[in-house]
Amino acid sequence: MDWSIRFPHLGIYLEYVGKNFTVFGISIAYYGVIIAVGFILAMLYCARHCRRCGIEPDTLYDFLIWMIPIAIIGARLYYVIFQWGDYRAHPIDALKIWEGGLAIYGGVIAGLLTGIVWCRKKKIPFGAMADVCAPGLLIGQCIGRWGNFVNGEAHGGPTTLPWGMTIDGQSMVHPTFLYESLWNLAGFVLLHFYSKKRRFKGEIALLYAAWYGAGRAWIEGLRTDSLYIGSVRVSQLLAIISCIAAVAVLARQYHRIKVAKAFYVPETDENKGE
């Protein structure tokens, strides 16, 4: 099924947007292709820059072999649990991830748990591995949101803003998929350049949690397809908690570094050996 997606005030009119394309008679979902591209680019970036954090590319690949499929399962499971009413009558539909329905926080939680267990088993600093993966995660999220675009999902409520979009001629709504994609792109650029000045293991991952949490908390409040517990938006609550927690830990670590520097006495000829 095709539909039109328009940004009337920007003069952008996409009249035949669909979920699938056909290659040699095989129907392929745009959503799956976009998610795969995001994963591949994220992996290549992480492999190129992982040595900054003391992680070898082969070690990273070994970790990703476990982490990626588990993260996908976690992302789907999170969505299905909180949207179970859509699958109760036909549980087999829960396996159709190409139709949409991957919750990023489910993937992050699953990936986080996988990382903790895997790094402990391999005796690799978890903070270092998390720092390697954080910028790549923003790449995947930035690109992956365009899968929501082709599926006509993850949009917000009515708006009169100049960049509002319409789907099949309905009233203009917030293109929240675009907001989050741009927010993630900005976060990736910031982390990419800041990572060269990393001050402690886990810092980049904490900065990711603070940045993404702040943006997601705002953007989630605009969406019309949030997952709920009662009247609470689950992802918005997690975003707020993760942002506050990350900022608190960062503040504590920066304070410790400041105190350590204040009491540090450089070695000179006069005090050498004291």
VOBA-1610 file (N, C-alpha, C; in pm, whole numbers, padded with zeros to 5 digits, always signed):
BEGIN
Met+00084-00119+00000Met+00000+00000+00000Met+00088+00124+00000Asp+00057+00218-00089Asp+00130+00344-00096Asp+00047+00456-00034Trp+00113+00558+00014Trp+00044+00676+00065Trp+00130+00798+00037Ser+00072+00914+00058Ser+00146+01038+00033Ser+00190+01098+00166Ile+00312+01149+00167Ile+00365+01223+00282Ile+00411+01357+00230Arg+00356+01462+00289Arg+00384+01596+00239Arg+00427+01689+00352Phe+00514+01782+00315Phe+00551+01893+00402Phe+00508+02019+00326Pro+00380+02056+00337Pro+00321+02159+00252Pro+00394+02292+00253His+00433+02340+00371His+00497+02472+00380His+00640+02471+00328Leu+00698+02351+00316Leu+00835+02340+00264Leu+00837+02304+00116Gly+00718+02279+00060Gly+00709+02244-00081Gly+00760+02105-00113Ile+00754+02013-00015Ile+00801+01876-00036Ile+00679+01784-00044Tyr+00665+01714-00157Tyr+00549+01628-00179Tyr+00596+01489-00224Leu+00578+01390-00139Leu+00614+01252-00171Leu+00484+01174-00186Glu+00445+01146-00310Glu+00311+01094-00337Glu+00298+00943-00329Tyr+00408+00870-00345Tyr+00398+00725-00348Tyr+00500+00662-00254Val+00473+00678-00126Val+00559+00619-00023Val+00499+00486+00019Gly+00579+00382+00021Gly+00529+00250+00060Gly+00624+00180+00153Lys+00580+00067+00207Lys+00661-00007+00303Lys+00759-00103+00237Asn+00735-00142+00112Asn+00814-00248+00051Asn+00856-00214-00091Phe+00960-00284-00137Phe+00997-00281-00278Phe+01027-00426-00318Thr+01028-00452-00446Thr+01041-00589-00495Thr+01171-00608-00573Val+01244-00714-00543Val+01365-00751-00615Val+01353-00897-00656Phe+01352-00922-00787Phe+01337-01058-00840Phe+01215-01129-00780Gly+01108-01053-00769Gly+00983-01110-00720Gly+00974-01125-00570Ile+01080-01082-00499Ile+01081-01093-00353Ile+01052-00956-00293Ser+00954-00951-00204Ser+00917-00826-00138Ser+01011-00799-00020Ile+01072-00682-00020Ile+01168-00645+00084Ile+01118-00518+00151Ala+01118-00517+00283Ala+01068-00402+00360Ala+01175-00294+00369Tyr+01136-00171+00335Tyr+01228-00058+00351Tyr+01275-00047+00496Tyr+01184-00071+00588Tyr+01214-00060+00732Tyr+01334-00147+00768Gly+01331-00273+00725Gly+01441-00363+00756Gly+01571-00321+00693Val+01565-00273+00569Val+01685-00228+00500Val+01746-00108+00571Ile+01662-00013+00610Ile+01711+00108+00678Ile+01774+00073+00812Ile+01709-00015+00888Ile+01765-00057+01016Ile+01900-00126+00994Ala+01909-00211+00892Ala+02034-00283+00862Ala+02145-00186+00824Val+02112-00086+00743Val+02212+00015+00704Val+02263+00089+00827Gly+02171+00123+00918Gly+02211+00190+01041Gly+02306+00106+01123Phe+02276-00024+01136Phe+02364-00114+01211Phe+02503-00123+01146Ile+02505-00137+01015Ile+02633-00154+00944Ile+02721-00030+00958Leu+02662+00088+00936Leu+02740+00212+00947Leu+02788+00234+01091Ala+02703+00201+01188Ala+02742+00215+01328Ala+02859+00122+01359Met+02852-00001+01311Met+02957-00099+01336Met+03089-00055+01273Leu+03084-00005+01150Leu+03205+00038+01082Leu+03268+00157+01153Tyr+03185+00249+01199Tyr+03238+00364+01272Tyr+03306+00318+01400Cys+03238+00235+01476Cys+03293+00187+01604Cys+03424+00112+01583Ala+03430+00029+01479Ala+03552-00047+01452Ala+03668+00045+01416Arg+03637+00154+01348Arg+03742+00248+01306Arg+03800+00327+01424His+03716+00355+01523His+03759+00443+01632His+03772+00373+01767Cys+03755+00242+01772Cys+03753+00172+01901Cys+03886+00177+01975Arg+03997+00190+01904Arg+04127+00190+01971Arg+04145+00314+02061Arg+04066+00418+02037Arg+04072+00535+02125Arg+04041+00496+02269Cys+03956+00395+02282Cys+03912+00351+02416Cys+03984+00225+02460Gly+04087+00184+02387Gly+04164+00067+02426Gly+04101-00066+02388Ile+04008-00064+02291Ile+03942-00186+02246Ile+03988-00218+02104Glu+04030-00342+02080Glu+04074-00384+01947Glu+03951-00415+01859Pro+03959-00391+01728Pro+03846-00419+01638Pro+03795-00562+01647Asp+03886-00659+01653Asp+03843-00800+01662Asp+03762-00825+01789Thr+03803-00762+01898Thr+03729-00776+02024Thr+03590-00716+02010Leu+03583-00600+01944Leu+03453-00535+01922Leu+03362-00624+01838Tyr+03415-00682+01730Tyr+03333-00768+01644Tyr+03281-00890+01721Asp+03368-00946+01805Asp+03324-01060+01886Asp+03206-01021+01975Phe+03214-00902+02032Phe+03105-00853+02118Phe+02978-00828+02038Leu+02991-00766+01922Leu+02874-00730+01842Leu+02799-00853+01790Ile+02872-00962+01767Ile+02808-01086+01722Ile+02701-01130+01823Trp+02727-01106+01950Trp+02631-01140+02055Trp+02531-01025+02078Met+02583-00904+02082Met+02500-00791+02124Met+02390-00755+02025Ile+02420-00753+01894Ile+02323-00704+01796Ile+02195-00789+01794Pro+02204-00922+01778Pro+02079-00999+01777Pro+02002-00991+01908Ile+02074-00989+02021Ile+02006-00979+02151Ile+01938-00844+02165Ala+02003-00738+02116Ala+01943-00605+02123Ala+01817-00596+02038Ile+01818-00659+01921Ile+01700-00659+01835Ile+01585-00732+01903Ile+01617-00847+01964Ile+01514-00922+02037Ile+01459-00839+02153Gly+01549-00770+02224Gly+01506-00686+02335Gly+01417-00571+02290Ala+01453-00510+02176Ala+01375-00398+02123Ala+01235-00443+02083Arg+01227-00561+02023Arg+01096-00613+01983Arg+01015-00657+02103Leu+01080-00724+02199Leu+01010-00774+02317Leu+00952-00658+02399Tyr+01028-00552+02414Tyr+00983-00433+02487Tyr+00856-00378+02423Tyr+00859-00367+02290Tyr+00742-00313+02219Tyr+00621-00403+02233Val+00641-00532+02214Val+00529-00627+02219Val+00467-00633+02359Ile+00550-00629+02462Ile+00499-00635+02599Ile+00403-00519+02627Phe+00445-00399+02588Phe+00363-00282+02618Phe+00255-00255+02514Gln+00255-00334+02407Gln+00152-00320+02303Gln+00083-00454+02282Trp+00074-00535+02387Trp+00027-00672+02375Trp-00115-00681+02320Gly-00196-00581+02342Gly-00333-00583+02291Gly-00339-00599+02140Asp-00235-00555+02070Asp-00232-00568+01924Asp-00195-00709+01879Tyr-00142-00791+01970Tyr-00092-00923+01932Tyr-00164-01038+02002Arg-00250-01005+02097Arg-00315-01110+02176Arg-00390-01210+02088Ala-00463-01159+01989Ala-00543-01246+01903Ala-00457-01325+01805His-00343-01267+01763His-00255-01333+01665His-00110-01319+01712Pro-00068-01397+01812Pro+00066-01385+01869Pro+00179-01400+01767Ile+00156-01475+01661Ile+00261-01496+01561Ile+00302-01365+01496Asp+00211-01265+01497Asp+00244-01135+01438Asp+00355-01063+01515Ala+00379-01107+01638Ala+00486-01045+01717Ala+00623-01067+01653Leu+00633-01167+01566Leu+00761-01197+01500Leu+00785-01111+01376Lys+00683-01038+01332Lys+00693-00962+01206Lys+00754-00825+01231Ile+00882-00822+01262Ile+00947-00695+01294Ile+00959-00603+01172Trp+00950-00661+01052Trp+00959-00579+00931Trp+00839-00487+00915Glu+00734-00511+00990Glu+00617-00424+00985Glu+00628-00307+01082Gly+00742-00297+01151Gly+00762-00189+01248Gly+00742-00242+01389Gly+00782-00159+01486Gly+00762-00198+01624Gly+00888-00244+01694Leu+00995-00163+01685Leu+01116-00188+01763Leu+01133-00069+01858Ala+01135-00095+01987Ala+01148+00011+02086Ala+01294+00024+02126Ile+01351+00142+02101Ile+01495+00160+02120Ile+01538+00132+02263Tyr+01455+00168+02360Tyr+01497+00145+02498Tyr+01504-00004+02530Gly+01421-00084+02468Gly+01431-00228+02485Gly+01563-00279+02433Gly+01606-00226+02317Gly+01734-00265+02260Gly+01851-00218+02345Val+01841-00097+02398Val+01949-00043+02482Val+01963-00125+02610Ile+01851-00157+02672Ile+01855-00236+02796Ile+01914-00374+02771Ala+01869-00439+02662Ala+01920-00572+02629Ala+02069-00566+02596Gly+02109-00463+02520Gly+02250-00448+02486Gly+02336-00418+02608Leu+02282-00338+02699Leu+02353-00304+02822Leu+02379-00429+02907Leu+02276-00509+02925Leu+02290-00632+03003Leu+02387-00729+02936Thr+02378-00738+02803Thr+02470-00825+02730Thr+02614-00778+02748Gly+02633-00646+02741Gly+02767-00590+02757Gly+02826-00617+02895Ile+02744-00602+02998Ile+02792-00625+03134Ile+02838-00770+03151Val+02755-00864+03104Val+02788-01006+03118Val+02908-01043+03032Trp+02907-01000+02906Trp+03013-01037+02813Trp+03148-00980+02857Cys+03147-00852+02894Cys+03273-00789+02934Cys+03329-00850+03062Arg+03240-00885+03154Arg+03287-00950+03277Arg+03349-01086+03246Lys+03286-01160+03156Lys+03337-01292+03121Lys+03472-01281+03049Lys+03486-01181+02963Lys+03610-01165+02885Lys+03714-01080+02958Lys+03678-01030+03077Lys+03767-00946+03157Lys+03810-00821+03080Ile+03710-00756+03021Ile+03730-00632+02946Ile+03654-00521+03019Pro+03712-00403+03036Pro+03643-00293+03105Pro+03511-00259+03036Phe+03402-00274+03108Phe+03271-00246+03049Phe+03259-00100+03008Gly+03313-00008+03089Gly+03305+00134+03057Gly+03371+00166+02924Ala+03484+00102+02896Ala+03553+00125+02770Ala+03470+00076+02652Met+03411-00044+02665Met+03328-00097+02557Met+03203-00011+02537Ala+03145+00037+02646Ala+03028+00123+02635Ala+03061+00253+02565Asp+03180+00308+02592Asp+03224+00431+02526Asp+03241+00411+02376Val+03289+00293+02338Val+03305+00262+02195Val+03169+00260+02125Cys+03072+00199+02189Cys+02943+00174+02125Cys+02849+00294+02125Ala+02865+00386+02221Ala+02769+00496+02236Ala+02755+00582+02110Pro+02864+00632+02049Pro+02846+00711+01927Pro+02783+00630+01813Gly+02820+00502+01804Gly+02762+00416+01702Gly+02613+00398+01723Leu+02572+00392+01848Leu+02430+00380+01878Leu+02353+00500+01826Leu+02411+00618+01838Leu+02346+00739+01785Leu+02337+00735+01633Ile+02438+00678+01567Ile+02431+00663+01422Ile+02313+00574+01385Gly+02303+00459+01451Gly+02194+00366+01423Gly+02058+00428+01450Gln+02045+00503+01558Gln+01918+00566+01591Gln+01883+00677+01492Cys+01984+00753+01452Cys+01962+00861+01356Cys+01907+00806+01224Ile+01968+00702+01174Ile+01926+00643+01046Ile+01798+00562+01063Gly+01790+00487+01172Gly+01675+00400+01194Gly+01542+00472+01199Arg+01540+00596+01246Arg+01415+00672+01252Arg+01352+00693+01115Trp+01431+00684+01011Trp+01374+00698+00875Trp+01297+00573+00835Gly+01320+00464+00906Gly+01234+00348+00888Gly+01093+00377+00936Asn+01082+00455+01044Asn+00951+00499+01091Asn+00884+00590+00989Phe+00964+00669+00920Phe+00910+00760+00818Phe+00841+00684+00706Val+00909+00583+00650Val+00848+00509+00539Val+00729+00426+00586Asn+00725+00392+00714Asn+00611+00317+00768Asn+00496+00409+00809Gly+00520+00540+00802Gly+00415+00635+00840Gly+00383+00631+00988Glu+00485+00609+01072Glu+00464+00594+01217Glu+00558+00686+01293Ala+00543+00683+01426Ala+00628+00763+01515Ala+00619+00912+01484His+00498+00958+01452His+00479+01102+01432His+00408+01159+01554Gly+00398+01292+01558Gly+00337+01357+01673Gly+00195+01402+01647Gly+00147+01486+01739Gly+00012+01539+01728Gly+00005+01658+01634Pro-00110+01721+01624Pro-00132+01834+01531Pro-00038+01951+01559Thr+00003+02018+01453Thr+00089+02134+01464Thr+00062+02230+01349Thr+00094+02356+01369Thr+00085+02456+01261Thr+00224+02508+01225Leu+00327+02444+01278Leu+00463+02487+01250Leu+00498+02468+01102Pro+00589+02547+01048Pro+00622+02543+00905Pro+00669+02407+00856Trp+00725+02327+00943Trp+00777+02196+00901Trp+00680+02082+00932Gly+00556+02114+00962Gly+00457+02010+00986Gly+00437+01924+00863Met+00401+01797+00882Met+00381+01706+00770Met+00240+01648+00772Thr+00195+01605+00656Thr+00065+01539+00646Thr+00085+01398+00590Ile+00000+01305+00631Ile+00001+01168+00579Ile-00135+01141+00517Asp-00134+01113+00386Asp-00258+01090+00311Asp-00360+01202+00329Gly-00310+01326+00328Gly-00400+01440+00329Gly-00463+01472+00463Gln-00422+01405+00569Gln-00478+01435+00701Gln-00419+01567+00752Ser-00460+01608+00871Ser-00411+01734+00927Ser-00261+01726+00955Met-00197+01842+00958Met-00052+01847+00977Met-00016+01803+01118Val+00093+01726+01127Val+00140+01674+01256Val+00290+01699+01270His+00340+01687+01393His+00483+01700+01419His+00558+01581+01357Pro+00661+01604+01277Pro+00744+01494+01226Pro+00845+01452+01332Thr+00796+01389+01437Thr+00883+01358+01551Thr+00995+01261+01515Phe+00974+01178+01412Phe+01083+01091+01366Phe+01200+01177+01321Leu+01170+01291+01257Leu+01274+01381+01208Leu+01341+01454+01323Tyr+01261+01496+01422Tyr+01319+01563+01538Tyr+01424+01473+01604Glu+01388+01347+01624Glu+01480+01258+01693Glu+01601+01224+01606Ser+01579+01211+01477Ser+01691+01182+01388Ser+01793+01295+01392Leu+01746+01420+01388Leu+01836+01535+01391Leu+01902+01550+01528Trp+01826+01521+01635Trp+01882+01528+01769Trp+01995+01426+01785Asn+01974+01307+01732Asn+02076+01202+01740Asn+02198+01237+01655Leu+02174+01298+01539Leu+02286+01340+01454Leu+02372+01444+01525Ala+02307+01542+01589Ala+02382+01643+01664Ala+02460+01580+01778Gly+02397+01485+01847Gly+02464+01417+01957Gly+02584+01337+01910Phe+02571+01272+01795Phe+02683+01196+01740Phe+02801+01287+01709Val+02774+01400+01646Val+02882+01494+01611Val+02954+01541+01738Leu+02877+01575+01840Leu+02936+01622+01965Leu+03021+01514+02030Leu+02969+01391+02038Leu+03043+01283+02101Leu+03166+01244+02020His+03154+01251+01888His+03268+01216+01802His+03389+01303+01834Phe+03367+01433+01843Phe+03479+01523+01867Phe+03521+01523+02014Tyr+03426+01508+02104Tyr+03461+01509+02246Tyr+03533+01381+02287Ser+03507+01271+02221Ser+03565+01143+02262Ser+03717+01145+02260Lys+03776+01236+02183Lys+03921+01247+02180Lys+03975+01300+02313Lys+03888+01362+02393Lys+03930+01420+02521Lys+03871+01342+02639Arg+03829+01220+02615Arg+03766+01139+02719Arg+03851+01135+02845Arg+03786+01160+02962Arg+03860+01171+03087Arg+03851+01047+03176Phe+03751+00962+03154Phe+03742+00840+03233Phe+03658+00738+03157Lys+03676+00612+03189Lys+03601+00505+03123Lys+03452+00516+03157Gly+03371+00515+03054Gly+03227+00526+03073Gly+03175+00666+03051Glu+03264+00764+03035Glu+03220+00903+03020Glu+03136+00923+02894Ile+03180+00868+02782Ile+03107+00888+02657Ile+02969+00823+02664Ala+02962+00705+02725Ala+02834+00637+02740Ala+02739+00718+02828Leu+02791+00778+02935Leu+02709+00860+03023Leu+02662+00987+02951Leu+02750+01046+02873Leu+02710+01164+02796Leu+02602+01128+02694Tyr+02612+01009+02636Tyr+02507+00961+02546Tyr+02374+00951+02620Ala+02376+00888+02738Ala+02252+00870+02814Ala+02190+01003+02850Ala+02273+01100+02886Ala+02221+01232+02922Ala+02163+01305+02800Trp+02237+01302+02690Trp+02193+01371+02569Trp+02067+01309+02511Tyr+02071+01178+02491Tyr+01956+01112+02430Tyr+01835+01119+02523Gly+01858+01101+02652Gly+01747+01106+02746Gly+01678+01241+02746Ala+01755+01349+02742Ala+01697+01484+02742Ala+01611+01506+02617Gly+01664+01468+02500Gly+01590+01486+02376Gly+01468+01397+02369Arg+01484+01271+02408Arg+01372+01177+02399Arg+01259+01214+02494Ala+01294+01265+02612Ala+01191+01304+02708Ala+01100+01412+02648Trp+01159+01505+02576Trp+01080+01611+02512Trp+01003+01558+02392Ile+01072+01487+02304Ile+01009+01440+02181Ile+00898+01340+02208Glu+00919+01253+02306Glu+00817+01152+02338Glu+00686+01217+02379Gly+00695+01334+02444Gly+00576+01404+02486Gly+00492+01456+02370Leu+00551+01462+02250Leu+00480+01510+02131Leu+00415+01397+02051Arg+00456+01273+02078Arg+00412+01161+01996Arg+00271+01114+02032Thr+00209+01049+01934Thr+00072+00998+01955Thr+00070+00845+01965Asp+00185+00781+01954Asp+00189+00635+01955Asp+00279+00582+02068Ser+00287+00656+02178Ser+00371+00615+02289Ser+00320+00486+02353Leu+00411+00413+02415Leu+00376+00295+02494Leu+00351+00342+02637Tyr+00243+00292+02697Tyr+00201+00342+02828Tyr+00198+00234+02934Ile+00220+00277+03060Ile+00182+00202+03179Ile+00081+00291+03249Gly-00047+00255+03241Gly-00150+00344+03290Gly-00153+00471+03208Ser-00129+00585+03271Ser-00126+00712+03199Ser+00016+00764+03179Val+00115+00681+03212Val+00255+00722+03204Val+00318+00671+03075Arg+00384+00759+03002Arg+00458+00719+02882Arg+00587+00650+02926Val+00599+00522+02895Val+00710+00441+02945Val+00845+00497+02901Ser+00860+00523+02772Ser+00989+00568+02720Ser+01024+00707+02771Gln+00923+00791+02791Gln+00950+00925+02845Gln+01000+00916+02988Leu+00939+00827+03066Leu+00984+00808+03204Leu+01127+00755+03208Leu+01157+00655+03125Leu+01293+00601+03120Leu+01394+00706+03074Ala+01352+00791+02980Ala+01440+00896+02930Ala+01475+00995+03041Ile+01375+01035+03118Ile+01398+01130+03228Ile+01489+01068+03333Ile+01460+00944+03372Ile+01540+00876+03474Ile+01685+00859+03428Ser+01703+00813+03303Ser+01839+00790+03253Ser+01917+00920+03241Cys+01850+01026+03200Cys+01916+01157+03187Cys+01962+01208+03323Ile+01872+01205+03421Ile+01906+01253+03555Ile+02017+01169+03617Ala+02006+01037+03603Ala+02107+00948+03659Ala+02244+00972+03595Ala+02246+00987+03462Ala+02372+01009+03392Ala+02436+01141+03432Val+02356+01246+03442Val+02408+01377+03483Val+02464+01370+03624Ala+02394+01299+03713Ala+02441+01286+03851Ala+02575+01214+03859Val+02589+01105+03784Val+02715+01030+03785Val+02827+01112+03722Leu+02797+01181+03613Leu+02897+01267+03549Leu+02945+01376+03644Ala+02851+01439+03714Ala+02887+01546+03808Ala+02978+01492+03918Arg+02946+01374+03968Arg+03029+01313+04072Arg+03169+01283+04021Gln+03178+01227+03901Gln+03309+01192+03845Gln+03393+01316+03815Tyr+03330+01420+03761Tyr+03403+01543+03732Tyr+03453+01608+03861His+03372+01598+03966His+03414+01653+04096His+03535+01576+04148Arg+03533+01445+04136Arg+03646+01364+04182Arg+03774+01399+04105Ile+03759+01419+03974Ile+03874+01454+03892Ile+03929+01591+03934Lys+03839+01684+03962Lys+03880+01819+04003Lys+03953+01814+04136Val+03901+01736+04231Val+03966+01723+04362Val+04102+01657+04348Ala+04110+01552+04265Ala+04237+01482+04245Ala+04343+01575+04188Lys+04302+01661+04094Lys+04397+01755+04035Lys+04443+01858+04138Ala+04351+01898+04226Ala+04384+01999+04326Ala+04490+01949+04424Phe+04490+01818+04451Phe+04584+01761+04547Phe+04706+01698+04479Tyr+04710+01707+04347Tyr+04822+01646+04275Tyr+04943+01738+04281Val+05057+01683+04320Val+05182+01758+04327Val+05279+01700+04225Pro+05310+01773+04118Pro+05403+01720+04017Pro+05538+01686+04078Glu+05599+01580+04027Glu+05730+01538+04077Glu+05837+01631+04025Thr+05922+01680+04115Thr+06035+01766+04078Thr+06162+01708+04137Asp+06276+01770+04107Asp+06403+01722+04161Asp+06405+01733+04314Glu+06332+01835+04367Glu+06334+01858+04511Glu+06254+01751+04587Asn+06138+01706+04530Asn+06057+01611+04605Asn+06066+01468+04553Lys+06151+01445+04456Lys+06165+01310+04401Lys+06211+01214+04509Gly+06140+01105+04516Gly+06176+01001+04612Gly+06118+01019+04748Glu+06046+01130+04773Glu+05986+01152+04904Glu+05872+01056+04929
//
